[in-house]
Amino acid sequence: MFSLFWQGMQQDFKIFLLAPLFCAIFRLAFIEVYGSEKLPRKGTFRKWFQCFNYGFWWGLDWNAYAFLLPLALVSIPGAFLPFWQEAGDTLRAVFALIFLLLLYTAFMGKMIFYFHFRDTFNQTLRLGRNADKMNFLDIFFHQNHGAWILLGYLPYGLLCWHLARWVLSLPVLPYWQMESEILQYAANAAAFAGAVVLFYWMRYGGTLRHRNKPEWDTVPKVVKEDIFFGKAVVDDLLALEMVYKSQVSELLTHDDATTAKIWQGYVRQGTREDFWEQFARSAGGPRLKKPSHIFWLLGESHSQLFFDPAWLRLHLMQGSEDWRREPGTAVINNFLPAGMISQPSLVSQLEGIYDGDLELNENKLFWQHSTPLAMPRQMRSLGYRTEFYYGGGLNWGSMVNFTPACGFDVSFGGPDLCAKDAPRTWLGVYDHLFLAGAERKIEELDDGRPAFHYIYTTSNHGPYNMPMEELGYRAEEVLKEVPELLEILSGQEARLMGGVWYTDHALMEFAGRMREKYPDALFILTGDHAGGLPSPKLASRAGLLSRDYLNLREDRLPSFAMQHPELRQDMLKSTIGTHLNILPTLMELIAPKGFTYYSLLPTLLEPLDHVVTPYCWLDQARLGDYKSSTAQALAPALELLPTEHNTAPYKEERDALVELTGWLLRHPEFLCKA
């Protein structure tokens, strides 16, 4: 009986070997597709070796189960059940096929995720549960070659099946026979115990001490210092586990004593009557004539990258380039988004506190309440009628419930403003049609009172399958300064550049029409986050860059500019900022002297030495990322900038600001009713 177990255990081990083998192949494929180093070269052999070596041992955290499960489900029962033992190799091959298909699925998911977010699986994955699933499908099939990925299951599955059968056909060590029955039982017991120990030894990454298991903190320095290889070292199933084991809402578990420690020096505790007064500010008096109309234009993925010297020759935002040169325009080129994806960015801007990936817009509490810091609520108290316009449907992100609660008098989605047959992506109506619809509604609602219009576009978003040429994009005219790029540009990269040009062109055309109708209008133009970014590899081939990776500023910074007939660049004393600095800036520009407003952060009319968000920090010299504890020089550069590791300044301030949001969810009595 034990001889059957002995043979089966060896078969299980052979099947297990396929898992780390395929993980290594997928790791290499990831590096070949997205990395700039296709092969090790002098000076990088140690990095490559440690990446694959540490990745192998760390990946055993999951791959060890490719040994344990067939051992427990096939070999052990097969030692007692002859019919189960006869089907053992078929069952093992089926298990291997399922496990390797799971690895393929996770790998393809990572490849798609990295394409969009330039990161392996992270918390953004969990935030997708309330996103438009049809848009996901549209992107999957039309931007990420989803049909080929699905068809790939067939040849991949056949390869895995035949490889598993071949591995199982290899000979195994014979069972030993001993003359002493006692020794025979002892050897059998030792072999069984050895199998258990082997599993734990693999599960703990080549050690029997759980505390010595491989983890991110112990990734070799030579690997971690290279940001890309630091991502490549993590196996895909392990990366998924890390995402779903960590709590997005960990701060909801804090008690008030913990909150008090985190707030120390940044936020004061108090009663409901006086708590918000610590954020109260008194306007110094208007610098500009009060505008009859204010337009806050939030352009989907409107990125600073296209205004940096290395990329300016693309002229994909020619409309904004011209707009920025006009009198009355002030610009900040170092500007952080309030969220790394659309909803947290939008929600933070509207509520005046950092959403911090808590999805306040999906929380029913915020369908009936808001904070005193909420931007539309305060604009209404300043005498403005408040209007929200979004290119998609208001069911997105529960905006139909969220926007009235935070202070908008009216809210409209693109389908409400345009004809039923208006062309649209899954996210919303084409920008120029949506903006024309918003223009009609603004005129219709104009009753002579001052009006504040918050307008959010959608078209600069994957899969970029809009008919760009029909919408006015002419690549040969726009990219005429980079003919080398025109020669190598094709497919989705070409469509992406068309999408960037189109959304900016539509926004600037709209702004021009509004300025003609309302000459005293004030405009704010920013992006929800950075996005729609061209491939740095293509830019390198075209001679724009000398690198294959984006620098941190290019990957993170949206654009920011303001325009008003009386505005001057020297009014903005700060050269850095973030979305939550916009409202206090607006108040200090137009509010009457002594007007009380509420803001978490100060105005851009005073010099700032640093700004923080839940994700990044920015000071006069550097830009840093809290997740990876890395930083780079802030200034634009043609070359790949050196990366500083293990740095996270201003983290106490960052934690305090994020803690405020979690505390409010635990203490809804401090919120204001809509």
Rosetta blueprint (number, residue, H / E / L):
1 M L
2 F H
3 S H
4 L H
5 F H
6 W H
7 Q H
8 G H
9 M H
10 Q H
11 Q H
12 D H
13 F H
14 K H
15 I H
16 F H
17 L H
18 L H
19 A H
20 P H
21 L H
22 F H
23 C H
24 A H
25 I H
26 F H
27 R H
28 L H
29 A H
30 F H
31 I H
32 E H
33 V H
34 Y H
35 G L
36 S L
37 E L
38 K L
39 L L
40 P L
41 R L
42 K L
43 G L
44 T L
45 F H
46 R H
47 K H
48 W H
49 F H
50 Q H
51 C H
52 F H
53 N H
54 Y H
55 G H
56 F H
57 W H
58 W H
59 G H
60 L H
61 D H
62 W H
63 N H
64 A L
65 Y H
66 A H
67 F H
68 L H
69 L H
70 P H
71 L H
72 A H
73 L H
74 V H
75 S H
76 I H
77 P H
78 G H
79 A L
80 F L
81 L L
82 P H
83 F H
84 W H
85 Q H
86 E H
87 A L
88 G H
89 D H
90 T H
91 L H
92 R H
93 A H
94 V H
95 F H
96 A H
97 L H
98 I H
99 F H
100 L H
101 L H
102 L H
103 L H
104 Y H
105 T H
106 A H
107 F H
108 M H
109 G H
110 K H
111 M H
112 I H
113 F H
114 Y H
115 F H
116 H H
117 F H
118 R L
119 D L
120 T L
121 F L
122 N L
123 Q H
124 T H
125 L H
126 R H
127 L H
128 G H
129 R H
130 N H
131 A L
132 D L
133 K H
134 M H
135 N H
136 F H
137 L H
138 D H
139 I H
140 F H
141 F H
142 H H
143 Q L
144 N L
145 H L
146 G H
147 A H
148 W H
149 I H
150 L H
151 L H
152 G L
153 Y H
154 L H
155 P H
156 Y H
157 G H
158 L H
159 L H
160 C H
161 W H
162 H H
163 L H
164 A H
165 R H
166 W H
167 V H
168 L H
169 S H
170 L L
171 P L
172 V L
173 L L
174 P L
175 Y L
176 W L
177 Q L
178 M L
179 E L
180 S L
181 E H
182 I H
183 L H
184 Q H
185 Y H
186 A H
187 A H
188 N H
189 A H
190 A H
191 A H
192 F H
193 A H
194 G H
195 A H
196 V H
197 V H
198 L H
199 F H
200 Y H
201 W H
202 M H
203 R H
204 Y L
205 G L
206 G L
207 T L
208 L L
209 R L
210 H H
211 R H
212 N H
213 K L
214 P L
215 E L
216 W H
217 D H
218 T H
219 V L
220 P L
221 K H
222 V H
223 V H
224 K H
225 E L
226 D L
227 I H
228 F H
229 F H
230 G H
231 K H
232 A H
233 V L
234 V L
235 D L
236 D H
237 L H
238 L H
239 A H
240 L H
241 E H
242 M H
243 V H
244 Y H
245 K H
246 S L
247 Q L
248 V L
249 S L
250 E H
251 L H
252 L H
253 T H
254 H L
255 D L
256 D H
257 A H
258 T H
259 T H
260 A H
261 K H
262 I H
263 W H
264 Q L
265 G L
266 Y L
267 V L
268 R L
269 Q L
270 G L
271 T L
272 R L
273 E L
274 D L
275 F H
276 W H
277 E H
278 Q H
279 F H
280 A E
281 R E
282 S E
283 A L
284 G L
285 G L
286 P L
287 R L
288 L L
289 K L
290 K L
291 P L
292 S L
293 H E
294 I E
295 F E
296 W E
297 L E
298 L E
299 G E
300 E L
301 S L
302 H L
303 S E
304 Q H
305 L H
306 F H
307 F H
308 D L
309 P L
310 A L
311 W L
312 L H
313 R H
314 L H
315 H L
316 L L
317 M L
318 Q H
319 G H
320 S H
321 E H
322 D H
323 W H
324 R H
325 R H
326 E L
327 P L
328 G L
329 T E
330 A E
331 V E
332 I L
333 N L
334 N L
335 F E
336 L E
337 P L
338 A L
339 G L
340 M L
341 I L
342 S H
343 Q H
344 P H
345 S H
346 L H
347 V H
348 S H
349 Q H
350 L H
351 E H
352 G L
353 I L
354 Y L
355 D L
356 G L
357 D L
358 L L
359 E L
360 L H
361 N H
362 E H
363 N L
364 K H
365 L H
366 F H
367 W H
368 Q L
369 H E
370 S E
371 T L
372 P L
373 L L
374 A L
375 M H
376 P H
377 R H
378 Q H
379 M H
380 R H
381 S H
382 L L
383 G L
384 Y L
385 R E
386 T E
387 E E
388 F E
389 Y E
390 Y E
391 G L
392 G L
393 G L
394 L L
395 N L
396 W H
397 G H
398 S H
399 M H
400 V H
401 N H
402 F H
403 T H
404 P H
405 A H
406 C L
407 G L
408 F L
409 D L
410 V E
411 S E
412 F E
413 G E
414 G H
415 P H
416 D H
417 L H
418 C L
419 A L
420 K L
421 D L
422 A L
423 P L
424 R E
425 T L
426 W L
427 L L
428 G L
429 V E
430 Y L
431 D H
432 H H
433 L H
434 F H
435 L H
436 A H
437 G H
438 A H
439 E H
440 R H
441 K H
442 I H
443 E H
444 E H
445 L H
446 D L
447 D L
448 G L
449 R L
450 P L
451 A E
452 F E
453 H E
454 Y E
455 I E
456 Y E
457 T L
458 T L
459 S L
460 N L
461 H L
462 G L
463 P L
464 Y L
465 N L
466 M L
467 P L
468 M L
469 E L
470 E L
471 L L
472 G L
473 Y L
474 R L
475 A H
476 E H
477 E H
478 V H
479 L L
480 K L
481 E L
482 V L
483 P H
484 E H
485 L H
486 L H
487 E H
488 I H
489 L L
490 S L
491 G H
492 Q H
493 E H
494 A H
495 R H
496 L H
497 M H
498 G H
499 G H
500 V H
501 W H
502 Y H
503 T H
504 D H
505 H H
506 A H
507 L H
508 M H
509 E H
510 F H
511 A H
512 G H
513 R H
514 M H
515 R H
516 E H
517 K H
518 Y L
519 P L
520 D L
521 A L
522 L E
523 F E
524 I E
525 L E
526 T E
527 G E
528 D L
529 H L
530 A L
531 G L
532 G L
533 L L
534 P L
535 S L
536 P H
537 K H
538 L H
539 A H
540 S H
541 R H
542 A L
543 G L
544 L L
545 L L
546 S L
547 R L
548 D L
549 Y L
550 L L
551 N L
552 L H
553 R H
554 E H
555 D H
556 R H
557 L L
558 P E
559 S L
560 F E
561 A E
562 M E
563 Q E
564 H L
565 P L
566 E L
567 L L
568 R L
569 Q H
570 D H
571 M H
572 L L
573 K L
574 S L
575 T L
576 I L
577 G E
578 T E
579 H H
580 L H
581 N H
582 I H
583 L H
584 P H
585 T H
586 L H
587 M H
588 E H
589 L H
590 I H
591 A L
592 P L
593 K L
594 G L
595 F L
596 T E
597 Y E
598 Y E
599 S L
600 L L
601 L L
602 P L
603 T L
604 L L
605 L L
606 E L
607 P L
608 L L
609 D L
610 H E
611 V E
612 V E
613 T L
614 P L
615 Y L
616 C E
617 W E
618 L E
619 D E
620 Q L
621 A L
622 R E
623 L E
624 G E
625 D E
626 Y L
627 K L
628 S L
629 S L
630 T E
631 A E
632 Q E
633 A E
634 L L
635 A L
636 P L
637 A L
638 L L
639 E L
640 L L
641 L L
642 P L
643 T L
644 E E
645 H E
646 N L
647 T L
648 A L
649 P L
650 Y L
651 K H
652 E H
653 E H
654 R H
655 D H
656 A H
657 L H
658 V H
659 E H
660 L H
661 T H
662 G H
663 W H
664 L H
665 L H
666 R H
667 H L
668 P H
669 E H
670 F H
671 L L
672 C E
673 K E
674 A L
